Amino acid sequence: MRKVTLRATILALALQPWLFIFGQTAAGPPAFEVASVKPAAAQTPGRMMMGGRGGPGSPDPGLLSCSNVNVGMLMSRAYGVQGYQINGPAWFDSEHFDITAKIPAGATKDQFNQMLQNMLAERFQVKLHRETKELPMYRLAVGKGGPKMKPSGNVPPSEDPPKDLGPMGEPPPPPRPGPGGFPEPPKGRPGLMMMFMNGKMRLVGTQQTVSDLAQMLGGQLGRPVVDETGLKGKYDFTLDFTPEPGRGMPGGMPMPMPPPGGGSGGGMGGPAADSQEGGPTLITAIQEQLGLKLESKKGPVEILVVDHAEKVPTEN
């Protein structure tokens, strides 16, 4: 079991491809009509992408499509928690999957989350209980010079989805390279995308609130980040940084599941100002590139303790 400590948590399942068909009776719990889980394709050495799209409230409410995600990410989305709140087996992070699922018409956000919970319980035999612990956390505040993020304007319509998707909406090919060699995210598509390449990481946000950013930072830093900036509205930003060894690496970092609708200051004991790779750490990048700062504090955090889970999901 992995310990609930500071741990890297990005955007993001492994086994023989199976087709799961979940029936839903009038009295039964919410369930996907059809779901497919198959091993994720091997990633190019030195670069990794994870993510998903679709679900209630998105442009494609009837289809969930995820690429290179792990069970920890599904747990995060299903239960509305971050990776550091999940005390589960190491393979929750290490095994990656491509998932597509057909969502019943008219499903709500809460029902969608329940469908994910039921899939985890039925296919991976996940059993858990909840605990509350006092843990370190961060306070996100505005830096001395003020925020440097760009307020979102009128965002152009998102690019049309690829035409070569399979009948279940299989994940599309990787996007084309953009500035700095990182893949270029689809233009005009609201959301957060985390990318890893050649020891560097890039976080791209489009039409995101500071609370959205805080949630992503919490997953990356392995502890809660509380938004106390007072900033409202939505912003566009790009954050480039170098993760510390053993922290912030893609395998254990939860990228946000598609909404069913997509640093250290003084005395924090956090990462050094600059990494050995020559680039800024996440904490420094937040200060220099976004005009925000993180300060340490403590508070109660709910933990999901996984009592049992099967690495190989059951067939119907």
N, C-alpha and C positions, 0 to 999 in steps of 0.2 A: 504493500500500500504506500502510495506516495504521501509524504507529510504535508500538512497545511502550513507551509512556510513561504518565504519569498520565493516565487517560482515564476519562470517565464510563462506567460499565458497568451496567439495570433489566431484571423480570418480562418472554421475549417473544418473514410471508414474502411475492414480489410477482409476479404474472404472470397469464396467462389461466387460468381454472379448468380443470384437467385432472384426469382420474381416472387414477391410476397403479395398475396391478395388478402385483404382484410375485409371481411364482411362487417356491416354495421346494422344491427337490428334496431328497431324502434326504441327498445329499452337499453341498448348497449351503449358503451362509452364512445365518444368521438373517435373515429378511425379513418385513416387514409383508405381510399377506394382501392388503389393499387400502389405498390411501392417496390422499387428496385434498388438493391444494394450490391455493389461490386467493387473489387479492389481498385484503388486509384492508380492511374498510370504513373510510372516512375518519373520523378522530377529531374530536370536538367541539373547536373552538379553545379553547386554554387548559386542556384536561384530557385525560388519556391513561390508558388501562388496558391492561395486558398480562398474559397468564398462560395457564395450561393445567391440565388435570386428567386423571386416568386413568393406567393402566399397571400393571404387576405390583406387587402389594402394596397397591394403592389399592382403594377401594370398587368401582371399575370397571376390573378388570385387563385386559379385552379391548378397550378402546377408548381411544385417545389423542385428546384434543380440545384444541387450542390456539387462542388468539385474539390476533391482532395481534403475533405473534412474528417475530423476524428470524433470519437464518441464523447470525448470531453466537451467538444464544441456543441454537439447535439444536447448534451446535458445542460450546458450553459443556457442555450436558447429555450429548451423545454421548461426549465424551472426558473428562468429569469435570474440566474446567478452568474458570477465570474468563475474562471478556472480555479482561482485560489480558494474558492468556497467549496470545492469538490475534493473530498478525500477518497480517492479511488485507485484502482490498479494502474501501474505505469503504462499498460497498453492502451489505456484511454487516450493517451497522447501520441503514442508511437504508431498505431495502426490507422491508416488513412483510407477513405472510401469515396466513391462517387455515388450520389444518391439522387433518385428522381422519384417523386410521389405525386399521385393525382389526388387533389383535395376536393372534397364534396362541395358542390355549389352552395353558396351562402354561408360558408363556415366563417366564424368570428375569429378574432385573434386569440381569445382564450381557448376556443375549441381547437385551434391549430396547435397551440402549445400542448394541450391535452393529447392530441394525436401523436406528437413527438414523444411524450411521456409513455404512452401506451405502446408505441413501437419499441422503445427501449426496454420496457418490461417484457413484452412478448417475444421479441427477437433476441435480445441479449440477456434476458432473465435478470434485469437490474432490480435489486431490492436495496432500499436505503432508509436511513432515519436522519433526523435533523438535530443539530446541537448548536449552542451559541457560545462563542469564545471571544475574549478580549484580545484584539489583535492590533498591530501597528497599522496606520493608514496615513494618507496624505490629504492635505488641504490644498486645493487649486485656487490660486488668487491671481490678480492682475499685477504684473511687474511694475517697477518704478516708472518706466517709460511709456506705459500703456500697451494695450493689445496691438499686435501687428497682423491679425487675421483680416482677410478681406470679406466684408459683408456680402452675402449672396444676393445677386441681382435677379433679373429675369433670366432663368435658366432655359436654354433652347431645348427642344424636345430631344429625348435620349435617342441614341442611334438605334436603328432597327435591329432586332436580334438576328443572329446568323440564320441563313436559310437552310443550312444543312443539319439542323438538329434532328435527332431521331424521333420516333413516335412518342417516346416518354420525355422528350426535351432534354436529351443527354447534353452534358456540358459542352460548350463550344470550344474551338481551338484557342490556345493562348492569344491574347491581343498582341498587336505589333509593338516593337520596341519604341520607346519615347525618349525624352531627354535623359541623359545620364545612363542610357542603356536599359532602364527599367521599363517593363511593359506599360503601355499607355492605357489608362482606364477609359471605358466608354464615355464619351462626352455627354454632359447633361444628365447623367444618371445619378440621382441622389444616393449617398451612402458613404461608407468608409472602406478603403481598400489598403491592406498591408502587404508589402512586397519585400522579398529578401533576395539579394543577389550579391555575390562576391564579398560576403562579410558585411554588407551594408543593408540598411533597412529604410524603406520609404513608406510613410503613411499619407494617403491622399484622402481628404475630406471634401465632399461636395454637398452643399445645403445641409450642414450639420450644426446642431446646437453645441454649446460648450459642455452641456451635460452628456451629449453623445461622445464628445472627445474625452471627457473624464472617465466614462465607462471603458473606453478603449485603452486609455492609459492605465487604468486599474488592472486590466487584464495583462497588459505588457509588463507592468512593474510588480505584479504579484501581490498587490494589496489594494484595499479600497482607496479610491480617489474621490473626494467630496468636492463638488463644484461650489465654491464660495466667491466666484468672480463677480456675480451680479449682472453678468452680460446676458442679454436676451437676444432673440432673433437667431438667424442662421448664418453660417460662415463657410467660406471656401479656404482651404489651406493645404500646404504640402510640408511635411516634416521629414527631414533626412537626418539619420543618426547611425551610429555604429553600436550594436549591442555588446554588452560586456560578455566575456567568456562564461558560459553556463547560465546566462540570463538573457531573456529576450530572443531565444532561438526559435525558429518556426515550429519544430516538432511539438512543443508544448504550449504554444501561444494560441488562444482562441480568437479566431476572426469572428466578427459578429455574423450570426446567421442572418439571412435576409429578413428585414422587418416584415412581420406579418401584416403589415400596413401598406425592408432591406434586409527626475531630477533631484538633484538634492541641493537644498540650501544649507546654510550653516548649521552644524550640529546634527545633521540628519543621519550621518553614518552611511550615506548612499554611495553611488559610484563616483569615481574620480571625475575631474572636470573634462578630461579628454581620454579616449580609449587608446590602447596600444596600437590600434589600427590607423590612427591618425585623424579620425573624424570625431565629432562631438558625441558624447553620450546622450541618451534620451533626455535626461534632466537638463543638460546644457542646451540641447537643441530647442527644448520647450521655451527656455528663457530667451535665447538669441533669435529664434525664428518665429515664435508665436507671441512673444512679449508677456508670457505668463510665468508663474513660479509655483513650486511645490514646497509645502512645509509639513513637517511630521506632526502626528498626533496619535491618539489611541481611541478605540471605541469598540462596542460589541458588534460582532459579525456572525451571521448565521452560516453554519457549515452543513453541507450534505455529506453524510458518511455512507459510503457504498458498502453494504454488508455482503453483497454477492453480485457477480456479473459473469457471464460466459463470453469468452473471447470469440467463439464461433457461434453466430446466431442460428437459431433453430429454423427448420423448414416447416411449411404447413403440412 
